[in-house]
Amino acid sequence: MSTSEYDSLRPPEPPRRRRRGGGGGRRRRPFGTGDGNREMLMVPDVEPTSYYGRPVVKPAPWGEDVAAYLFLGGLAGGSGLLGAGAQLSNRPKLRRNARLGALAAVAVGGAALVRDLGRPERFYNMLRTFKVTSPMSVGSWILSAFSAGIGVAAASEIDRMTGEKLPLGKLRPVLRAVEGPAGFEAAAFATPLAAYTAVLLADTATPTWNAMHKDLPFVFVSSASLAAGGLGMVTTPVEEAGPARRMALLGVAGDVTAMRLMEQRMDPVAAEPLHHGKAGTMLKWSERLAVAGGVGTLVGGRWRPAAVASGLALMAASALTRFGVFEAGLHSAKDPRYTIEPQKRRLAERRAAGITDDSITTV
Amino acid sequence: MGQLSGPTDPTADAHWHTHEERKGFFTDTSICIGCKACEVACKEWNHNPRDGDLDLTGMSYDNTVSLGASTWRHVAFVEQDRARIEEARESGRVLVSLGMPQVRSERDVTTSVTDLSGGDLSGVDTTPPDTPEFRWLMASDVCKHCTHAGCLDVCPTGALFRTEFGTVVVQDDVCNGCGTCVAGCPFGVVERRSDGTAAPTTREGQKKGEQPPIPNKGVAQKCTLCYDRLVDGQTPACAKTCPTTSIKFGDHEDLVTEAKARVAQLHAQGMTEARLYGANELDGVGGTGSVFLLLDEPEVYGLPPDPRVCTADLMTMYKRAAMAAAGMVAAAAVAFLGRGGRGA
């Protein structure tokens, strides 16, 4: 052990973080409290159960573009479903607005996804293969299929709105003939579009996302429903927006319930990032806005200003849910604690249960 | 789609017509001297650019910090005092007394361990008179080339593929840098290469050397187990250069056997802290192609203590997502059917 007469000149060590929860805290003698003549390690103390506090897993190199896509993809999926329902129940304004909203959301969301790639000019490589094991691959195809249908349906709406100004020529009757089936085709891929992003996040080694893998799909489809309902309430006169209101209310109920259930069922350490820092704030406000929007819908949903305000609150709630979950996951990957502690616990639990042959560490 | 977890032959799962022995590393950290020759050889052979800003971390002799897009070998340094050495020995002793190894298929090596140690080391005085006062742990980390590789399974473009040697390699001309593999790796190995250090330093008066252009910007990069050398029957650069044979390269099966014998030998010498990492095909990633002999718990070296490939639960996730999607359809149906009329 090296000592030096200059040891006393070292700056005081920052207080060590105690490991929260989980047994087996390590005994170590106090460090950095000596008078400078006691034995000291050459290097600053390391976090007892990690490599100098360095992360074990790497966070996904995804920027806020991807978080925005999580929201927009859900919004598009929910709107696609609303559009198909409006088609079936003969609500032309709701149908038009839902289709246009869905198209705008997938267009912006898809562009955000491409922009986030390390090599955007190669985005089409996703569409040169199909891999069931890759939620990103499955999702690319879902997104493409949805976009195709909603694109055709929305093009027809745009043509009608502009008084048949689109240069379609003889294709106009064709467009009118296929817009209905195209709307239903999009609707078939609408719920997968809203749900697959949950699998995309959960199917990673990112501790918080992975720990959510059983319940995150329910949170995401609920969030998509309330967002799409909100968009319908903002854009559509109250007479036609009844289904949007009910979808929003069901979404709020699902969102609040699923989020809470999910947090209870997750590993407690992996759930921590959902309550701290930026992610914690966003998720707290997400719930508040969802509830406020839900109450607003219930109470004033038939009065347009209240409907618009509630709809905006709901869309904001959905965006905050996505950004919050996204942020919490990235945070969990940057701190080794969230990787190591749940893994050590589950390993210890398996050993306690007598399963000792499936550890990566053997003798 | 091959199987997503459990013991398997990854090359056969990938439908290779030719049969090559699965290749891998056995990194025996007990004889690593921390020279970092492996890091240098790897960088040179693979033309990997500099990453980081040539800063000193101040945390140890490790200024490389971690594996990454341009660092495919990383030597970890951990200084430990006597108390920590004792703890490591104790945790190793616990491992032995758990009844491990119970690798169901390979009884042969198990018996040799039992012969040497009697299976239970609790009664053995494992504190030799030369218990060191402190020690440096040095370990050269590398891509694990998992049997069930998360990076490979989640890659949407097919850029990552399984070679005939059972290793996992990125095709840098196919990868579009989506970054899914980065999050998919339970060991934090693969990384998307940013512009590296091509950006000029912001600190004034510092010009840290001219740099060649950075290849493969924006795509995922990781150890290839020197695929280009393997196809020519050569040893990977790191193993070739390692002066102490801490890094051994060879057929995976032979290496696992060798690793088990080495652990038994160290145990017989009283070093109960010795243990293997990745040699168990029943673990969460189906065993790794790169096997390590460690002298403390894995997390001390920055390795996950119980990694589980994310795709092992993929079918559960898809099922749950399908249930959620069905719920959403039901909610929409209720929304449109509820209260009948249009003015609801």
HADDOCK unambig.tbl for C-alpha pairs under 7 A between the chains (distance, minus, plus):
assign (segid A and resid 1 and name CA) (segid B and resid 134 and name CA) 6.64 0.50 0.50
assign (segid A and resid 43 and name CA) (segid B and resid 59 and name CA) 5.70 0.50 0.50
assign (segid A and resid 43 and name CA) (segid B and resid 60 and name CA) 5.87 0.50 0.50
assign (segid A and resid 44 and name CA) (segid B and resid 59 and name CA) 6.15 0.50 0.50
assign (segid A and resid 49 and name CA) (segid B and resid 299 and name CA) 5.84 0.50 0.50
assign (segid A and resid 49 and name CA) (segid B and resid 300 and name CA) 5.74 0.50 0.50
assign (segid A and resid 50 and name CA) (segid B and resid 299 and name CA) 5.19 0.50 0.50
assign (segid A and resid 50 and name CA) (segid B and resid 300 and name CA) 5.14 0.50 0.50
assign (segid A and resid 50 and name CA) (segid B and resid 302 and name CA) 5.74 0.50 0.50
assign (segid A and resid 51 and name CA) (segid B and resid 299 and name CA) 6.68 0.50 0.50
assign (segid A and resid 51 and name CA) (segid B and resid 300 and name CA) 5.31 0.50 0.50
assign (segid A and resid 51 and name CA) (segid B and resid 301 and name CA) 5.52 0.50 0.50
assign (segid A and resid 51 and name CA) (segid B and resid 302 and name CA) 4.64 0.50 0.50
assign (segid A and resid 56 and name CA) (segid B and resid 187 and name CA) 6.27 0.50 0.50
assign (segid A and resid 56 and name CA) (segid B and resid 188 and name CA) 5.77 0.50 0.50
assign (segid A and resid 56 and name CA) (segid B and resid 302 and name CA) 5.70 0.50 0.50
assign (segid A and resid 56 and name CA) (segid B and resid 303 and name CA) 6.25 0.50 0.50
assign (segid A and resid 56 and name CA) (segid B and resid 304 and name CA) 6.39 0.50 0.50
assign (segid A and resid 57 and name CA) (segid B and resid 186 and name CA) 5.96 0.50 0.50
assign (segid A and resid 57 and name CA) (segid B and resid 187 and name CA) 5.48 0.50 0.50
assign (segid A and resid 57 and name CA) (segid B and resid 188 and name CA) 3.79 0.50 0.50
assign (segid A and resid 58 and name CA) (segid B and resid 182 and name CA) 6.28 0.50 0.50
assign (segid A and resid 58 and name CA) (segid B and resid 183 and name CA) 6.16 0.50 0.50
assign (segid A and resid 58 and name CA) (segid B and resid 188 and name CA) 4.69 0.50 0.50
assign (segid A and resid 59 and name CA) (segid B and resid 182 and name CA) 6.97 0.50 0.50
assign (segid A and resid 59 and name CA) (segid B and resid 183 and name CA) 5.69 0.50 0.50
assign (segid A and resid 60 and name CA) (segid B and resid 179 and name CA) 6.02 0.50 0.50
assign (segid A and resid 60 and name CA) (segid B and resid 180 and name CA) 6.62 0.50 0.50
assign (segid A and resid 60 and name CA) (segid B and resid 182 and name CA) 5.56 0.50 0.50
assign (segid A and resid 60 and name CA) (segid B and resid 183 and name CA) 4.58 0.50 0.50
assign (segid A and resid 61 and name CA) (segid B and resid 179 and name CA) 5.75 0.50 0.50
assign (segid A and resid 85 and name CA) (segid B and resid 336 and name CA) 6.58 0.50 0.50
assign (segid A and resid 117 and name CA) (segid B and resid 176 and name CA) 6.45 0.50 0.50
assign (segid A and resid 117 and name CA) (segid B and resid 177 and name CA) 5.18 0.50 0.50
assign (segid A and resid 117 and name CA) (segid B and resid 178 and name CA) 4.74 0.50 0.50
assign (segid A and resid 118 and name CA) (segid B and resid 176 and name CA) 6.08 0.50 0.50
assign (segid A and resid 118 and name CA) (segid B and resid 177 and name CA) 4.01 0.50 0.50
assign (segid A and resid 118 and name CA) (segid B and resid 178 and name CA) 6.15 0.50 0.50
assign (segid A and resid 118 and name CA) (segid B and resid 218 and name CA) 4.03 0.50 0.50
assign (segid A and resid 118 and name CA) (segid B and resid 219 and name CA) 5.88 0.50 0.50
assign (segid A and resid 119 and name CA) (segid B and resid 176 and name CA) 4.82 0.50 0.50
assign (segid A and resid 119 and name CA) (segid B and resid 177 and name CA) 5.49 0.50 0.50
assign (segid A and resid 119 and name CA) (segid B and resid 218 and name CA) 5.68 0.50 0.50
assign (segid A and resid 119 and name CA) (segid B and resid 219 and name CA) 6.87 0.50 0.50
assign (segid A and resid 120 and name CA) (segid B and resid 176 and name CA) 6.71 0.50 0.50
assign (segid A and resid 122 and name CA) (segid B and resid 176 and name CA) 5.20 0.50 0.50
assign (segid A and resid 123 and name CA) (segid B and resid 176 and name CA) 6.14 0.50 0.50
assign (segid A and resid 125 and name CA) (segid B and resid 157 and name CA) 5.45 0.50 0.50
assign (segid A and resid 125 and name CA) (segid B and resid 176 and name CA) 6.95 0.50 0.50
assign (segid A and resid 126 and name CA) (segid B and resid 156 and name CA) 5.65 0.50 0.50
assign (segid A and resid 126 and name CA) (segid B and resid 157 and name CA) 4.74 0.50 0.50
assign (segid A and resid 129 and name CA) (segid B and resid 157 and name CA) 6.29 0.50 0.50
assign (segid A and resid 131 and name CA) (segid B and resid 156 and name CA) 6.50 0.50 0.50
assign (segid A and resid 133 and name CA) (segid B and resid 153 and name CA) 5.42 0.50 0.50
assign (segid A and resid 133 and name CA) (segid B and resid 154 and name CA) 5.87 0.50 0.50
assign (segid A and resid 134 and name CA) (segid B and resid 153 and name CA) 5.91 0.50 0.50
assign (segid A and resid 134 and name CA) (segid B and resid 154 and name CA) 3.91 0.50 0.50
assign (segid A and resid 134 and name CA) (segid B and resid 155 and name CA) 5.88 0.50 0.50
assign (segid A and resid 134 and name CA) (segid B and resid 156 and name CA) 5.58 0.50 0.50
assign (segid A and resid 135 and name CA) (segid B and resid 154 and name CA) 6.64 0.50 0.50
assign (segid A and resid 136 and name CA) (segid B and resid 156 and name CA) 5.56 0.50 0.50
assign (segid A and resid 137 and name CA) (segid B and resid 156 and name CA) 4.33 0.50 0.50
assign (segid A and resid 191 and name CA) (segid B and resid 325 and name CA) 5.04 0.50 0.50
assign (segid A and resid 191 and name CA) (segid B and resid 328 and name CA) 6.65 0.50 0.50
assign (segid A and resid 192 and name CA) (segid B and resid 325 and name CA) 6.19 0.50 0.50
assign (segid A and resid 195 and name CA) (segid B and resid 321 and name CA) 5.64 0.50 0.50
assign (segid A and resid 195 and name CA) (segid B and resid 324 and name CA) 6.93 0.50 0.50
assign (segid A and resid 195 and name CA) (segid B and resid 325 and name CA) 6.10 0.50 0.50
assign (segid A and resid 196 and name CA) (segid B and resid 321 and name CA) 6.69 0.50 0.50
assign (segid A and resid 199 and name CA) (segid B and resid 317 and name CA) 5.98 0.50 0.50
assign (segid A and resid 199 and name CA) (segid B and resid 318 and name CA) 6.89 0.50 0.50
assign (segid A and resid 203 and name CA) (segid B and resid 184 and name CA) 6.96 0.50 0.50
assign (segid A and resid 203 and name CA) (segid B and resid 310 and name CA) 5.18 0.50 0.50
assign (segid A and resid 203 and name CA) (segid B and resid 311 and name CA) 6.13 0.50 0.50
assign (segid A and resid 203 and name CA) (segid B and resid 314 and name CA) 6.59 0.50 0.50
assign (segid A and resid 204 and name CA) (segid B and resid 183 and name CA) 5.17 0.50 0.50
assign (segid A and resid 204 and name CA) (segid B and resid 184 and name CA) 4.27 0.50 0.50
assign (segid A and resid 204 and name CA) (segid B and resid 310 and name CA) 5.37 0.50 0.50
assign (segid A and resid 205 and name CA) (segid B and resid 183 and name CA) 5.70 0.50 0.50
assign (segid A and resid 205 and name CA) (segid B and resid 184 and name CA) 5.15 0.50 0.50
assign (segid A and resid 205 and name CA) (segid B and resid 185 and name CA) 5.99 0.50 0.50
assign (segid A and resid 205 and name CA) (segid B and resid 186 and name CA) 4.99 0.50 0.50
assign (segid A and resid 205 and name CA) (segid B and resid 310 and name CA) 5.92 0.50 0.50
assign (segid A and resid 206 and name CA) (segid B and resid 183 and name CA) 6.09 0.50 0.50
assign (segid A and resid 213 and name CA) (segid B and resid 317 and name CA) 5.95 0.50 0.50
assign (segid A and resid 214 and name CA) (segid B and resid 317 and name CA) 6.18 0.50 0.50
assign (segid A and resid 214 and name CA) (segid B and resid 320 and name CA) 6.15 0.50 0.50
assign (segid A and resid 217 and name CA) (segid B and resid 320 and name CA) 6.64 0.50 0.50
assign (segid A and resid 217 and name CA) (segid B and resid 321 and name CA) 5.03 0.50 0.50
assign (segid A and resid 217 and name CA) (segid B and resid 324 and name CA) 5.81 0.50 0.50
assign (segid A and resid 218 and name CA) (segid B and resid 324 and name CA) 4.99 0.50 0.50
assign (segid A and resid 221 and name CA) (segid B and resid 324 and name CA) 6.46 0.50 0.50
assign (segid A and resid 221 and name CA) (segid B and resid 325 and name CA) 6.71 0.50 0.50
assign (segid A and resid 221 and name CA) (segid B and resid 328 and name CA) 6.24 0.50 0.50
assign (segid A and resid 239 and name CA) (segid B and resid 342 and name CA) 6.67 0.50 0.50
assign (segid A and resid 239 and name CA) (segid B and resid 343 and name CA) 4.78 0.50 0.50
assign (segid A and resid 240 and name CA) (segid B and resid 342 and name CA) 6.13 0.50 0.50
assign (segid A and resid 240 and name CA) (segid B and resid 343 and name CA) 6.41 0.50 0.50
assign (segid A and resid 242 and name CA) (segid B and resid 342 and name CA) 6.88 0.50 0.50
assign (segid A and resid 242 and name CA) (segid B and resid 343 and name CA) 6.51 0.50 0.50
assign (segid A and resid 242 and name CA) (segid B and resid 344 and name CA) 5.02 0.50 0.50
assign (segid A and resid 243 and name CA) (segid B and resid 335 and name CA) 4.63 0.50 0.50
assign (segid A and resid 243 and name CA) (segid B and resid 336 and name CA) 5.05 0.50 0.50
assign (segid A and resid 246 and name CA) (segid B and resid 335 and name CA) 4.98 0.50 0.50
assign (segid A and resid 247 and name CA) (segid B and resid 331 and name CA) 6.44 0.50 0.50
assign (segid A and resid 247 and name CA) (segid B and resid 332 and name CA) 6.04 0.50 0.50
assign (segid A and resid 247 and name CA) (segid B and resid 335 and name CA) 5.25 0.50 0.50
assign (segid A and resid 250 and name CA) (segid B and resid 331 and name CA) 6.61 0.50 0.50
assign (segid A and resid 340 and name CA) (segid B and resid 304 and name CA) 6.14 0.50 0.50
assign (segid A and resid 340 and name CA) (segid B and resid 305 and name CA) 6.49 0.50 0.50
assign (segid A and resid 343 and name CA) (segid B and resid 305 and name CA) 6.15 0.50 0.50
assign (segid A and resid 343 and name CA) (segid B and resid 306 and name CA) 5.13 0.50 0.50
assign (segid A and resid 344 and name CA) (segid B and resid 305 and name CA) 6.11 0.50 0.50
assign (segid A and resid 344 and name CA) (segid B and resid 306 and name CA) 6.62 0.50 0.50
assign (segid A and resid 347 and name CA) (segid B and resid 306 and name CA) 6.35 0.50 0.50
assign (segid A and resid 356 and name CA) (segid B and resid 98 and name CA) 6.79 0.50 0.50
assign (segid A and resid 356 and name CA) (segid B and resid 100 and name CA) 6.71 0.50 0.50
assign (segid A and resid 357 and name CA) (segid B and resid 100 and name CA) 6.72 0.50 0.50
assign (segid A and resid 357 and name CA) (segid B and resid 101 and name CA) 6.86 0.50 0.50
assign (segid A and resid 357 and name CA) (segid B and resid 102 and name CA) 5.18 0.50 0.50
assign (segid A and resid 357 and name CA) (segid B and resid 103 and name CA) 6.31 0.50 0.50
assign (segid A and resid 357 and name CA) (segid B and resid 282 and name CA) 6.94 0.50 0.50
assign (segid A and resid 358 and name CA) (segid B and resid 282 and name CA) 4.91 0.50 0.50
assign (segid A and resid 358 and name CA) (segid B and resid 283 and name CA) 4.50 0.50 0.50
assign (segid A and resid 359 and name CA) (segid B and resid 283 and name CA) 5.21 0.50 0.50
assign (segid A and resid 359 and name CA) (segid B and resid 306 and name CA) 6.61 0.50 0.50
assign (segid A and resid 360 and name CA) (segid B and resid 277 and name CA) 5.56 0.50 0.50
assign (segid A and resid 360 and name CA) (segid B and resid 278 and name CA) 5.10 0.50 0.50
assign (segid A and resid 360 and name CA) (segid B and resid 279 and name CA) 6.91 0.50 0.50
assign (segid A and resid 360 and name CA) (segid B and resid 280 and name CA) 5.82 0.50 0.50
assign (segid A and resid 360 and name CA) (segid B and resid 283 and name CA) 5.09 0.50 0.50
assign (segid A and resid 360 and name CA) (segid B and resid 306 and name CA) 6.35 0.50 0.50
assign (segid A and resid 361 and name CA) (segid B and resid 275 and name CA) 6.62 0.50 0.50
assign (segid A and resid 361 and name CA) (segid B and resid 276 and name CA) 5.52 0.50 0.50
assign (segid A and resid 361 and name CA) (segid B and resid 277 and name CA) 4.64 0.50 0.50
assign (segid A and resid 361 and name CA) (segid B and resid 278 and name CA) 6.56 0.50 0.50
assign (segid A and resid 362 and name CA) (segid B and resid 100 and name CA) 6.31 0.50 0.50
assign (segid A and resid 362 and name CA) (segid B and resid 101 and name CA) 5.74 0.50 0.50
assign (segid A and resid 362 and name CA) (segid B and resid 275 and name CA) 5.81 0.50 0.50
assign (segid A and resid 362 and name CA) (segid B and resid 276 and name CA) 5.10 0.50 0.50
assign (segid A and resid 362 and name CA) (segid B and resid 277 and name CA) 6.46 0.50 0.50
assign (segid A and resid 362 and name CA) (segid B and resid 280 and name CA) 6.94 0.50 0.50
assign (segid A and resid 363 and name CA) (segid B and resid 95 and name CA) 6.93 0.50 0.50
assign (segid A and resid 363 and name CA) (segid B and resid 96 and name CA) 6.49 0.50 0.50
assign (segid A and resid 363 and name CA) (segid B and resid 100 and name CA) 6.33 0.50 0.50
assign (segid A and resid 363 and name CA) (segid B and resid 101 and name CA) 5.68 0.50 0.50
assign (segid A and resid 363 and name CA) (segid B and resid 263 and name CA) 6.47 0.50 0.50
assign (segid A and resid 363 and name CA) (segid B and resid 275 and name CA) 4.70 0.50 0.50
assign (segid A and resid 363 and name CA) (segid B and resid 276 and name CA) 5.56 0.50 0.50
